[in-house]
């Protein structure tokens, strides 16, 4: 008894803040003695969550004068010795009451006295048709001909058809806000002013794009690539393509000429929208030149200026020569389009966008979004991110990745404003834009969050007006997410968001209405269930259970059934399981991403297969064979790329090899793929059938990073 009492008192004393401990971290102008008493009053409570809640309402509720190191220390003192997850955000009852989730619950007659989001998810599984019908009404999705159902599963869930008998054009649902309301608020890196396009202005430009493409000879179903940074013009191009019944093709502006060609060939593109250059400070990065280098001759190009002098690119000449008369400068092209354009009504499953996702074979999977897919994105924006009319939403991305179409549909269908900074998000200018543009929600890839924290350019309450954040693309680091939360007095939630191109949004997420812990997810998203493969139900590879709007049912260049459904066991209650490939840890009703179960990795928020990286690395004259793996840092966070190399002959220095491989990856794949380490081996470990044992290499490196 006395030993237990002594230990309890010792632990209690260790939890309390000591004056000298605080003084060493505080600026000299802050009264440490007064703070210690307030902090210790909170830390003396038995319940760790109540300790933190009290601190949020006292010492952490005012202007951000305390260094973040004190936030971290208090957080650790509150929770140390208790199981994860450690909650850092608690929703105010008013936030829950006025949330979009609560509004949908009331529409469906769901009791709000408990966790309304959990109740909503339960309803969405028991009555998927009823749930999605309520979502269609809440979002005011426009139809020329209403669907006869949400799902047709007459051939099984693996061959589901969406919104049967419907006729629609999802672009129409993006223009329901009043025409003079701001649709896009943006700042170009070359300018100091913030510009706006209204909903009416955006639709006018989209109509001009649709008309101009029709004049250029495109017909319904033709494909057009968007290979440029995300600007107001790119949003107009995207919506103009969809409105006219054309299909947008997503190509990231960081891709090499070879990767550009691959995607143009798969999608049989008729036209490429690109820029002369992207400008990053003093750097000028050519894009149109990369289109020419791709040697794809079945499309003409429309070239926009990267350096624009006002709020419209139309008034600026391009800074390069066109390769032929077939190619057009933006001002030449847009002059061909005039007048309103009537949206083309199409079946719900008509494609609107071809996006690419890496597969383990190395070839990018061409995944089409159709007119029903954006409803999933808009629903996630409405329920998970709580986007409301008039809010400003920023998410640095471009149309090469699904987060750009997600941003467009989640924002515009919810009658909010897209915020765009046309420049590097790792800059003082970007940080100032977030404050000056009065951004309500900011989405970031964890790698950007980490760099912003290191740059120390978010200071003195600069982002105090941001009410919530979101994070996607790769695993996050809890310390970085806690830093992000701390930018708002009393803490803002970071809504972790995990999904994929083939989901049209997320399958795991946080919400505004539930307590949130850094780097943890609080819910499976509505209409989707998850099942863990294998005997360990608390951690392992997960499969999804549908149907749900957003889930793909076609891959253009692969067998969809083979990729997502073949060779999987039957799920609970005989349900059809859908392969996804993420490893997830489940703890106390929360979830944490533990990386990929297959040979695909996330580098800088971009999904790439080991095979793609290995094929490129083997082009190096010093490499005999190689294997690429991703490893996670000990404290969590983005994947780190490690390349194991069997070299050709002796005498190749490890440091020199790393430089060579980085250069070839930059040229052939993507400059954003950074090598963390290169390890030299005499031979790669292989199975009896000759397959490289990447899992074994990953385990070896985890045990001994100094291989």
C-alpha positions in Angstrom: 0.0 0.0 0.0 2.7 2.5 1.0 4.7 1.7 -2.1 1.7 2.3 -4.3 1.0 5.6 -2.5 4.6 6.7 -2.8 4.6 5.9 -6.6 1.3 7.8 -7.0 2.7 10.8 -5.2 5.9 10.6 -7.2 4.1 10.4 -10.6 1.8 13.3 -9.5 4.8 15.5 -8.5 6.5 14.7 -11.8 3.4 15.8 -13.7 3.4 19.2 -12.1 5.2 22.0 -13.8 8.3 23.3 -11.9 9.0 27.1 -12.0 12.6 26.7 -13.2 11.4 24.3 -15.9 9.0 26.9 -17.2 11.4 29.8 -16.9 13.9 28.1 -19.2 11.3 28.0 -22.0 9.5 31.3 -21.5 10.4 34.8 -22.9 11.6 37.1 -20.1 8.5 39.4 -20.5 6.1 36.7 -19.3 5.3 36.1 -15.6 6.3 32.5 -15.1 5.2 32.3 -11.4 1.6 33.2 -12.2 1.5 30.7 -15.1 2.9 27.8 -13.0 0.0 28.1 -10.6 -2.6 28.1 -13.4 -0.9 25.2 -15.2 -0.6 23.1 -12.0 -4.2 23.6 -11.1 -5.1 21.9 -14.4 -2.4 19.3 -14.2 -3.5 18.2 -10.7 -6.8 16.7 -12.0 -6.9 12.9 -12.3 -8.5 12.7 -15.8 -5.8 13.3 -18.5 -8.4 14.6 -21.0 -9.9 17.0 -18.4 -6.4 18.3 -17.7 -5.9 19.2 -21.3 -9.4 20.6 -21.7 -8.8 22.9 -18.7 -5.5 24.1 -20.2 -7.2 24.8 -23.5 -9.7 27.1 -21.7 -7.0 28.8 -19.6 -3.4 29.3 -20.5 -3.9 28.1 -24.1 -7.0 30.1 -24.9 -5.5 33.6 -25.4 -3.2 35.1 -28.0 -0.3 32.7 -28.9 2.4 34.2 -26.7 3.7 30.9 -25.3 6.4 29.1 -27.3 5.2 25.9 -28.9 7.7 24.0 -26.8 5.5 24.8 -23.8 2.4 23.5 -25.6 4.3 20.2 -26.3 5.5 19.9 -22.7 2.0 20.5 -21.3 0.5 18.0 -23.7 3.0 15.4 -22.7 2.5 16.1 -19.0 -1.3 15.7 -19.4 -1.1 12.3 -21.2 2.2 10.7 -20.5 1.8 7.1 -19.3 -1.8 6.8 -20.7 -2.7 4.9 -23.8 -3.1 6.6 -27.2 -4.8 8.4 -28.8 -4.2 11.6 -26.9 -7.0 14.1 -27.7 -6.0 17.7 -28.4 -9.2 19.1 -29.8 -12.6 19.0 -28.2 -15.7 20.3 -30.1 -17.7 23.1 -28.6 -21.4 22.1 -28.2 -22.3 25.0 -30.4 -20.1 23.7 -33.2 -21.8 20.3 -33.0 -25.3 21.9 -32.9 -24.7 24.0 -35.9 -22.7 21.5 -37.9 -23.8 20.2 -41.3 -23.8 16.7 -39.8 -26.4 17.7 -37.2 -28.5 19.3 -40.0 -28.4 16.0 -42.0 -29.2 14.0 -38.8 -32.3 16.2 -38.3 -33.3 15.7 -41.9 -33.1 11.9 -41.3 -34.7 12.0 -37.9 -31.6 10.8 -36.1 -31.2 11.5 -32.4 -28.7 14.2 -31.7 -28.3 13.5 -28.0 -25.4 11.1 -28.5 -22.4 11.2 -30.9 -24.4 12.4 -33.9 -21.7 11.5 -36.4 -21.5 7.9 -35.2 -25.3 7.7 -35.4 -25.2 9.1 -38.9 -22.6 6.6 -40.0 -24.7 3.7 -38.6 -27.7 5.0 -40.5 -25.7 5.3 -43.7 -24.8 1.5 -43.5 -28.3 0.3 -42.6 -30.0 2.4 -45.3 -27.5 3.5 -47.9 -30.3 4.6 -50.4 -31.9 6.7 -47.7 -28.7 8.3 -46.7 -27.6 9.2 -50.2 -31.1 10.5 -51.1 -30.8 12.9 -48.1 -27.3 14.0 -49.3 -28.6 14.7 -52.8 -31.3 16.9 -51.3 -28.9 18.6 -48.8 -26.4 19.4 -51.6 -29.2 20.4 -54.1 -27.6 18.1 -56.8 -29.1 19.0 -60.2 -30.6 16.4 -62.5 -32.2 16.7 -65.9 -33.7 13.3 -65.3 -33.9 12.0 -61.7 -32.3 8.6 -60.9 -34.5 5.6 -60.3 -32.2 4.5 -57.4 -28.8 5.3 -56.0 -27.3 1.9 -56.7 -28.0 -0.9 -59.1 -26.3 -4.0 -57.6 -28.2 -6.6 -59.7 -24.9 -7.9 -61.0 -23.3 -7.7 -57.5 -21.5 -5.0 -55.5 -18.3 -5.5 -57.5 -20.2 -4.4 -60.7 -22.4 -1.7 -59.1 -24.0 1.0 -61.3 -24.5 4.5 -59.9 -27.7 6.6 -60.2 -29.4 4.4 -62.9 -31.5 6.3 -65.5 -30.3 9.7 -64.3 -29.3 12.4 -66.7 -27.2 15.2 -65.4 -24.1 17.4 -65.7 -22.3 17.8 -62.4 -20.9 21.2 -63.5 -24.4 22.7 -63.1 -24.4 21.8 -59.4 -21.2 24.0 -59.0 -23.0 27.2 -60.0 -25.9 27.4 -57.6 -24.4 30.2 -55.5 -25.5 33.8 -56.4 -23.6 35.0 -59.4 -21.9 37.9 -57.6 -20.6 35.8 -54.7 -16.9 35.0 -54.8 -16.1 31.6 -56.4 -12.3 31.9 -56.4 -10.0 34.2 -54.2 -6.4 34.1 -55.4 -3.0 35.6 -55.3 -0.3 35.1 -57.9 3.3 34.9 -56.5 4.3 37.7 -58.7 1.7 40.0 -57.2 0.9 41.4 -53.8 -2.8 41.9 -54.3 -5.6 39.3 -53.8 -8.0 39.0 -56.7 -11.4 37.4 -57.0 -13.6 35.8 -59.6 -17.3 35.7 -58.9 -19.5 32.6 -59.6 -20.8 34.5 -62.6 -17.3 35.3 -63.9 -16.1 31.7 -63.4 -19.1 30.3 -65.3 -18.6 32.8 -68.1 -15.0 31.6 -68.5 -16.1 28.0 -68.3 -18.6 28.7 -71.1 -16.0 30.4 -73.2 -13.7 27.3 -72.9 -16.5 25.0 -73.9 -17.4 27.1 -76.9 -13.8 27.5 -78.0 -13.1 23.7 -77.8 -16.2 23.1 -79.9 -15.0 25.6 -82.5 -11.7 23.7 -82.5 -13.5 20.5 -83.4 -13.7 18.6 -80.2 -16.8 16.4 -79.8 -18.5 14.8 -76.8 -16.3 12.3 -75.0 -13.0 13.7 -76.4 -10.2 14.1 -73.9 -8.2 17.2 -72.9 -5.2 17.2 -70.5 -4.6 19.8 -67.9 -0.9 20.1 -67.3 -0.3 23.3 -65.3 -0.3 24.7 -61.9 -3.7 25.3 -60.3 -5.0 28.8 -61.2 -8.4 30.4 -61.7 -8.0 29.7 -65.4 -7.4 26.0 -64.7 -10.6 25.8 -62.7 -12.5 27.4 -65.6 -10.9 25.0 -68.1 -11.8 22.0 -65.9 -15.5 23.0 -65.5 -15.8 24.1 -69.1 -14.6 20.6 -70.2 -17.1 18.9 -68.0 -20.0 21.2 -69.0 -19.4 20.5 -72.7 -19.3 16.7 -72.2 -15.5 16.5 -72.7 -13.2 14.5 -70.4 -10.4 16.2 -68.4 -7.1 14.3 -68.1 -5.1 15.0 -65.0 -1.3 15.3 -65.3 0.8 16.8 -62.5 2.9 19.8 -63.3 5.9 18.0 -61.7 6.0 15.1 -64.1 8.8 14.4 -66.5 8.2 14.4 -70.3 8.2 10.6 -70.3 5.5 10.5 -67.6 3.5 13.1 -69.5 3.6 11.0 -72.7 2.5 7.9 -70.9 -0.7 9.6 -69.7 -1.4 11.3 -73.0 -1.2 8.0 -74.8 -3.4 6.1 -72.3 -6.1 8.7 -72.5 -5.8 9.5 -76.2 -5.7 13.2 -75.6 -6.9 15.7 -78.3 -5.6 18.8 -76.6 -3.2 19.8 -73.8 -3.7 22.9 -71.6 -0.3 23.9 -70.3 1.8 27.0 -69.4 4.9 28.4 -70.9 6.6 28.4 -67.5 5.9 28.1 -63.8 7.7 30.8 -61.8 9.0 30.1 -58.3 10.8 33.2 -57.1 13.8 33.6 -59.4 13.3 30.1 -60.9 11.6 29.6 -64.2 10.4 26.0 -64.8 9.4 25.2 -68.4 6.1 23.2 -68.9 5.3 23.7 -72.6 8.8 22.5 -73.4 8.0 19.3 -71.6 4.9 18.7 -73.7 7.1 19.1 -76.8 9.7 16.7 -75.4 7.0 14.1 -74.8 6.8 13.8 -78.6 3.1 13.1 -78.4 1.8 14.3 -81.8 -1.9 13.5 -81.5 -2.9 16.7 -79.6 -2.5 20.4 -80.0 -1.5 22.6 -77.1 -3.1 25.7 -75.6 -0.4 27.6 -73.7 -1.2 30.0 -70.9 1.3 32.5 -69.5 2.8 31.6 -66.1 3.6 35.2 -65.3 0.4 37.2 -65.4 0.1 41.0 -65.0 -3.5 41.2 -63.7 -6.4 39.0 -62.5 -6.9 37.5 -65.9 -4.3 35.6 -68.0 -6.1 36.7 -71.2 -4.3 40.1 -71.2 -0.8 38.6 -71.0 1.3 37.2 -73.8 3.1 34.0 -73.4 6.9 34.0 -73.0 7.8 31.3 -75.5 7.6 30.4 -79.2 4.8 28.0 -80.3 6.1 24.9 -82.1 3.5 25.1 -84.9 0.4 26.9 -86.1 -1.8 24.1 -84.6 -0.8 25.3 -81.0 -2.5 28.3 -79.6 -1.7 30.9 -77.0 -4.4 31.3 -74.3 -5.6 34.7 -75.6 -5.9 33.3 -79.1 -7.9 30.3 -77.9 -10.3 32.0 -75.5 -11.1 34.6 -78.2 -12.8 31.8 -80.1 -15.4 31.2 -77.4 -18.2 33.7 -76.8 -21.7 33.5 -75.3 -23.4 31.1 -72.9 -23.0 27.4 -73.2 -25.9 25.0 -72.3 -24.6 22.1 -70.2 -24.7 18.7 -71.9 -26.9 16.3 -69.9 -25.4 12.8 -69.8 -25.9 9.5 -67.9 -24.4 9.7 -64.4 -21.7 7.2 -65.3 -20.4 9.2 -68.3 -16.8 10.1 -67.6 -15.7 13.6 -66.7 -12.1 13.2 -65.6 -9.3 10.6 -66.1 -7.0 10.5 -63.1 -4.0 8.3 -62.6 -3.0 6.2 -59.5 0.1 4.1 -59.2 -0.2 0.4 -59.2 2.4 -2.2 -58.1 3.0 -3.2 -61.7 4.5 0.2 -62.5 1.9 1.2 -65.1 -0.3 4.1 -63.8 -3.9 3.0 -63.4 -6.3 5.2 -65.4 -9.3 5.8 -63.2 -12.2 7.7 -64.6 -14.4 9.9 -62.4 -18.0 10.2 -63.7 -20.8 12.7 -63.0 -21.7 10.8 -59.8 -18.2 10.8 -58.3 -18.1 14.5 -57.2 -21.1 13.9 -55.1 -18.9 11.8 -52.8 -16.3 14.7 -52.7 -19.0 17.3 -52.0 -20.5 15.0 -49.3 -17.2 14.7 -47.6 -16.7 18.4 -47.7 -20.2 18.9 -46.3 -20.1 16.3 -43.5 -16.4 15.8 -42.6 -15.0 19.3 -43.3 -18.2 21.1 -42.4 -17.9 23.5 -45.4 -20.5 26.2 -45.4 -21.6 28.8 -47.9 -19.4 31.8 -48.1 -16.3 30.2 -46.4 -12.9 30.2 -48.0 -11.2 26.9 -48.5 -7.5 26.5 -49.5 -5.7 23.2 -50.4 -2.4 23.6 -52.2 -2.6 21.1 -55.1 -3.0 20.9 -58.9 -5.2 19.0 -61.3 -2.6 16.2 -61.5 -4.0 14.9 -58.2 -7.5 14.1 -57.0 -7.4 16.8 -54.4 -7.8 19.5 -57.1 -11.1 18.1 -58.4 -12.0 17.4 -54.7 -11.4 21.0 -53.9 -13.5 22.2 -56.8 -16.5 20.1 -56.1 -16.3 20.1 -52.2 -16.1 23.9 -52.3 -18.4 25.0 -55.1 -21.2 22.5 -54.6 -21.3 23.7 -51.0 -21.4 27.3 -52.3 -18.1 28.3 -50.7 -15.0 30.1 -52.1 -11.9 28.3 -53.5 -8.7 30.0 -52.3 -5.6 29.6 -54.5 -2.1 30.8 -54.0 -0.3 30.5 -57.3 3.2 29.9 -55.9 5.1 27.9 -53.4 3.2 27.1 -50.2 6.5 26.9 -48.3 6.9 30.7 -48.2 6.2 33.8 -46.1 3.9 35.0 -49.0 1.7 31.9 -48.7 1.4 32.3 -45.0 0.4 35.9 -45.3 -2.1 35.0 -48.1 -3.9 32.5 -45.7 -4.4 35.4 -43.2 -5.2 38.1 -45.7 -7.7 36.0 -47.7 -9.6 35.2 -44.5 -9.3 31.4 -45.0 -11.6 29.3 -43.0 -10.2 25.9 -43.7 -6.7 25.0 -44.9 -5.7 21.6 -46.2 -2.0 20.6 -46.3 0.1 17.6 -47.1 2.1 16.7 -44.0 5.4 17.5 -45.7 4.3 21.1 -46.2 3.2 21.4 -42.6 6.6 20.1 -41.4 8.5 22.6 -43.6 6.3 25.5 -42.5 7.0 24.7 -38.9 10.7 24.6 -39.6 10.6 27.9 -41.5 8.8 29.5 -38.6 6.8 31.8 -40.8 3.5 31.4 -39.0 4.0 33.7 -36.0 2.1 36.0 -33.7 -1.4 34.5 -34.3 -1.1 34.9 -38.1 -3.4 32.0 -38.7 -5.7 32.5 -35.7 -8.6 33.0 -38.0 -8.4 29.5 -39.6 -11.1 27.5 -37.8 -9.9 24.0 -38.9 -7.2 22.2 -41.0 -7.2 19.1 -43.0 -4.4 16.7 -43.8 -4.0 14.1 -46.5 -1.6 12.5 -49.0 0.7 10.8 -46.5 1.1 9.8 -42.9 1.5 12.8 -40.6 3.8 13.4 -37.6 1.8 14.1 -34.3 4.2 16.9 -33.2 3.6 18.8 -36.5 -0.1 18.4 -36.3 -0.2 19.6 -32.7 1.8 22.7 -33.9 -0.8 23.3 -36.6 -3.7 22.9 -34.1 -2.0 25.4 -31.7 -2.2 28.2 -34.3 -5.7 29.0 -33.1 -6.4 30.0 -29.5 -8.1 27.0 -27.8 -6.9 24.8 -30.7 -8.4 24.1 -34.1 -8.9 20.5 -35.3 -6.8 18.9 -37.9 -9.2 16.7 -39.9 -7.1 13.8 -41.0 -8.4 12.5 -44.3 -7.4 9.2 -46.0 -8.8 7.9 -49.2 -7.8 7.7 -52.8 -8.5 8.5 -56.4 -10.5 5.3 -56.7 -12.7 6.3 -53.8 -13.5 9.8 -54.9 -12.7 11.1 -51.4 -12.0 9.5 -48.1 -12.8 6.3 -46.2 -11.2 7.4 -42.9 -11.4 10.9 -41.5 -11.7 13.2 -38.6 -14.6 15.6 -38.1 -15.5 18.9 -36.5 -18.0 17.2 -34.2 -15.7 14.6 -32.5 -12.6 14.9 -30.3 -9.5 14.8 -32.4 -6.0 13.5 -31.7 -3.0 14.5 -33.8 -2.4 12.0 -36.7 -5.5 9.9 -35.7 -8.8 9.4 -37.6 -12.0 9.5 -35.6 -14.4 7.8 -38.0 -14.9 5.6 -41.0 -16.7 7.8 -43.6 -20.5 7.4 -44.2 -21.7 4.6 -46.5 -18.3 2.7 -46.2 -17.3 -0.1 -43.9 -13.8 -1.4 -43.3 -12.7 -5.0 -42.5 -9.2 -6.1 -41.4 -7.7 -8.9 -43.3 -6.0 -11.5 -41.2 -6.4 -12.7 -37.6 -5.4 -9.4 -35.8 -8.4 -7.2 -35.8 -6.5 -4.3 -34.2 -3.9 -3.8 -36.9 -3.5 -5.0 -40.4 -4.3 -4.5 -44.0 -7.9 -3.3 -44.4 -10.5 -3.9 -47.1 -13.5 -1.7 -47.9 -17.2 -2.6 -48.0 -19.6 -0.7 -50.2 -21.5 0.2 -52.1 -20.9 4.0 -51.9 -20.9 6.8 -54.4 -17.4 7.6 -55.3 -16.0 4.1 -55.4 -14.6 3.3 -58.9 -16.1 0.6 -61.0 -13.8 0.9 -64.1 -10.1 1.1 -64.8 -9.4 2.1 -68.4 -6.2 0.1 -68.8 -6.5 -2.7 -66.3 -9.1 -5.3 -65.1 -11.0 -3.5 -62.3 -12.3 -6.7 -60.8 -8.8 -8.2 -60.7 -7.3 -5.1 -59.1 -9.9 -4.6 -56.4 -11.9 -7.7 -55.8 -10.1 -10.9 -57.0 -8.8 -13.4 -54.4 -10.3 -11.7 -51.4 -12.2 -13.6 -48.8 -15.9 -12.9 -48.1 -16.4 -10.3 -45.4 -18.6 -10.2 -42.3 -22.2 -11.3 -43.1 -21.1 -12.5 -46.5 -20.3 -9.0 -47.7 -18.1 -8.3 -50.7 -14.7 -6.9 -49.8 -12.8 -4.4 -51.9 -9.0 -4.3 -51.8 -7.4 -1.0 -50.7 -3.9 -1.8 -49.5 -3.5 0.5 -46.4 -2.4 -0.9 -43.0 -4.5 0.6 -40.2 -4.1 0.5 -36.4 -7.4 0.6 -34.5 -7.4 1.8 -30.9 -10.4 2.9 -28.7 -12.6 3.7 -31.7 -9.9 5.7 -33.5 -7.6 4.8 -36.4 -4.0 5.5 -37.4 -2.4 5.0 -40.8 0.5 2.6 -40.7 1.7 2.7 -44.3 0.9 0.5 -47.3 0.6 -3.3 -47.3 1.6 -3.6 -51.0 4.7 -2.2 -52.8 3.2 1.3 -53.3 4.5 4.3 -51.3 3.7 7.9 -50.7 6.5 10.3 -51.4 5.7 14.0 -50.8 2.0 13.2 -51.0 2.4 11.4 -54.3 1.7 7.7 -54.7 4.3 5.8 -56.6 5.1 2.1 -57.0 8.4 0.5 -56.1 8.6 -0.9 -59.6 8.4 2.5 -61.2 11.3 3.7 -59.0 13.3 0.6 -59.6 12.9 0.7 -63.4 14.2 4.3 -63.4 17.1 3.6 -61.0 18.2 0.7 -63.1 18.9 3.1 -66.0 21.9 4.4 -63.9 25.1 2.9 -65.4 26.4 2.0 -61.9 23.4 -0.1 -61.0 23.1 -3.8 -61.7 19.8 -4.3 -59.9 17.9 -2.5 -57.1 14.9 -2.5 -54.8 13.0 0.6 -53.5 11.2 0.6 -50.2 9.5 3.2 -48.0 10.3 3.3 -44.3 8.5 5.4 -41.7 10.4 7.7 -39.2 10.4 6.5 -35.6 8.1 9.5 -34.6 5.8 8.9 -37.5 5.4 11.1 -40.6 5.9 10.9 -44.3 7.5 7.9 -46.0 11.2 8.0 -46.5 12.6 6.5 -49.7 15.4 3.9 -49.3 17.0 2.3 -52.4 19.0 -0.9 -52.1 21.5 -1.3 -54.9 23.6 -4.1 -56.2 26.3 -2.2 -58.1 28.1 -3.0 -61.3 31.7 -3.7 -60.1 33.5 -2.4 -57.0 34.5 1.1 -56.1 31.2 2.9 -56.3 30.9 5.4 -53.5 27.5 5.4 -51.7 27.3 9.2 -51.7 28.1 9.4 -55.4 25.5 6.8 -56.2 22.9 8.7 -54.2 23.5 11.8 -56.3 23.3 9.9 -59.5 20.1 8.1 -58.6 18.5 11.4 -57.4 19.3 13.1 -60.7 17.8 10.3 -62.8 14.7 10.2 -60.6 14.3 13.9 -61.0 14.7 13.7 -64.8 12.6 10.6 -65.5 10.0 10.6 -62.7 9.5 13.5 -60.4 11.8 16.0 -58.7 9.6 15.8 -55.6 10.8 12.1 -55.0 13.7 12.6 -52.6 16.0 9.7 -51.7 16.6 9.3 -48.0 19.2 6.7 -48.1 21.1 4.3 -50.5 22.3 0.9 -49.2 24.7 -1.3 -51.1 24.2 -5.1 -51.2 25.9 -8.0 -52.9 22.6 -9.5 -53.8 18.9 -8.8 -53.3 16.9 -11.2 -51.1 14.4 -13.2 -53.3 11.7 -15.8 -52.8 12.0 -19.3 -54.3 10.1 -18.0 -57.3 12.5 -15.1 -57.8 10.4 -12.2 -56.4 12.3 -9.5 -54.6 11.5 -9.6 -50.8 10.9 -5.9 -50.2 9.2 -6.6 -46.9 12.4 -8.3 -45.7 14.5 -5.3 -46.8 12.2 -3.0 -45.0 12.5 -5.1 -41.8 16.3 -5.2 -42.1 16.5 -1.4 -42.5 14.2 -0.8 -39.6 16.4 -3.0 -37.4 19.6 -1.4 -38.7 19.5 1.8 -40.7 23.3 1.7 -41.1 23.3 -1.3 -43.4 
